[in-house]
Every structure is written in C-alpha cells, then in structure tokens.
Amino acid sequence: MNQNNDIEIETPESKQQNLERWRLMLGGEDADGTGHQLSEELTELDQTLSALYEFERKGSFDYGPDEKKKSRKGGRGKGTPSIARWLGDIRKYFPQSVVNVMQADAMKNERLKEKMIMEPEILEKAEADVHLVASLMEMGKLIPEKTKETARMVVKKVVDELMDKLEQKTIASLSGALDKSARSFRPRHNEINWSATIKKNLKHYQPEYKTIIPEVKVGYGKKSKRSLKDIILCLDQSGSMGESVIYSGIFGAVMASLPNVKTKMVVFDTQIADLTEELEDPVDLLFGVQLGGGTDINKALQYCETLVEKPDDTILVLVTDLCEGGDLQQMKKRALSLVESGVQVICLLALDDNGTPWYDKQNATFFANNNIPVFACTPDLFPDMMASAIQKNDIKTWASENDIVLQ
C-alpha cells in the first residue's frame, strides 16, 4: 500500500528488479527458484560475491575466466592474480561501506588473508582500514621483506585518516578538562580569575547592594612542570583486540602530545612491552605490536603498578576482554590494590566501532562490583570519556548518560 491506500501494481520493471535481487541473494544454484538470467554487468557483480562466499565450498579462489592462464604465467601460485582482480572489482561494483565488510569477511579466512597480505601488489589494491591493519599486526613477523614497505604504507594511510578524524576532538575535550582541573579555588588576590569568579557567583548577586558576594573564588592556578594527570594505557594484544589496539595507539599518540599529561602505553600477552617511546610515531608503535598469543593480565597490572607515581592523579585504562590466562586471584588482588591506592581504573572491553565484545563475564562482574567501571566504548566517545575521568566525574554516570551498557 502507498500513503493514499492505493494498491501498488507490480510493473514489468519492478518485477525484473525483484527477480534480480532474489537471484543475487540466492546465488544462482539450481534450487534458487527464480530461473532468472542476469545481465552481463550483474553477472560480474554476482561473481565477486560468489568468489568470496562460496570459497570454502569450492576449495579455491577461482575468479574470472583467465584464472588458470594467469596463474601459470605469473608463477605466483593458484589464486593470487584472481584475488588482485577481485579486490579491484569489488570497489567497482560496491560502495566503500560494503567493500569494507567484504574485505573484512575475506580476512576471516586464514588462507585468503595470507594471500592478500604476502604479495605487495595485492596488498596495495586492498582497502586500507582498521580491519586490514589488524590483520597486518596479527601476521607480524611473517610478512616477507618484499611486502613490509607496502604494509607500512597501508598502516600509515589508516593512521593518518584516523588522526585527522580523532585528533581535534581529543585535544579539545582533554584540554578543556585539564584547564578545569588546573584551576585553583583558594587563590591569592593576585591569582584570582575575576571573569570566572563572577560567572561562578552570579547566583549570589545582592540586589540591595548591586554587587556579587563571591563565596567561591576561582584562580588561574599555578603553572607547574609536573603533569596534572598521568595516563597509563594498558592494552591486551591478543588476536581479538586488534581494532582496540589500533584506536588506543592513535589516542595514545594524541594524548602524548598534550601539555600537563604524561601518557604511557603498555601492551601485553604473556609478556610485557612498554611502547611509550613509540608514541611519537603511531605507525612505528603499531608495527611494534604483535597480535595473538596468550593473556596475562596479572603480569600487566604488576608492571603498571611500577609506573604509578601519583596514585590520586593517575588514570589506568585497561583494554582487555578480561580472559585471564595467568594467576586469576593475584590479578584480582592487584586490581583492587590499584583502586585502593587512589588510581582511577577503567576497564574497556573493546575500543572499536562495533561495541559488542566477547568477554569473561565473571571477571567483568568482579571488577564492576569493586568500583572499576567495565564497558565497551566507541572511538567517537573515548575523548569525552577521558575528559570526564580527568575531571574525576563518576564514569558510571557518564556511561549511563551516553546510553552505554555497563557490565
């Protein structure tokens, strides 16, 4: 029905479109029921879908009629030339959002992922996004020398795009929060910020005296070479945390550039790597991460304890799915000890665009019951979350106000 309650009559054109949609969805097997023959253009589009989503059934990535000829001529092994063509064609037939999904689906298959990453001429055709960078980080030392420069170019492109997108908001949010934290509310007469003091005390205006009685005096605060806040980013580099590590690396690099903030970055699996010195170059930082392996949160927290100099002014952001492979009881004790010392501990189950992490629910409940907020956060909300933490606002309240589900 349309808005005028008239019956919609199926035209030959709309019937044709409906058949084409069903044919593309059903894949063209004998049982698809449509019996519809696609046009040449739609047949090519259908081939790009079938090459990926029927890969497991076929056992090979045969894309295009000249696959065998190209494989013998190129000498690079079966499937390599066809993957390069496929990467070009999905950009031709689909919008970027769909390209990203299809490429991410391809990366879930180990054989396809290896072929896409090992050859530089194929890698350079791929859509540079966080999924691809995460795959490169996961392959790590397995990437051959001939491909490493191309891999670095891919990582740099994604880093530059994310910096353009996230840097300005992060600086604005955190700088404003730091300015507020730097204010003194017991200033000497020559340190009073009169404009801020008047605004703060407008509610105390006395009409009969035509003046304001300042109950609270706001000062400019003393400038100090010491950091106002120490931020420790502690990142689980197990395979499932790839996107979270990428975004954390970007935010870490931005925060490291801010005055009055001392930022440290630690990544861990069963071993610890302090990448603080790499924060000046997030591309080098991400190449220093080796995704995969086990998880020892206890060991990571033990190391982070040694970095804490001013507990009351330290924020520890632990990015992990809380699937502890080390000493569970000791991990819990260290987390509690950090909180009791005054450190503001926040656990992010994920820092990515999806916001639907898989995690250890029992450990999440334990953290949440012991004054450690536990939730997943999207990159667009992370700067605001950090600003709230810097001002020592209640993070659970902040999360609720932003429709974030706390664990």
Helices and strands as residue ranges (DSSP letters): H 12-26, G 30-32, H 40-53, H 55-58, H 67-74, H 80-93, H 96-107, H 110-118, H 120-123, H 130-139, G 140-142, H 145-182, G 189-191, H 194-200, G 202-204, E 205-206, E 211-212, E 229-236, G 239-241, H 242-256, E 261-268, E 272-274, G 276-278, H 282-287, H 297-307, G 311-313, E 314-319, H 328-341, E 344-351, H 361-369, E 374-377, H 382-390, H 395-401
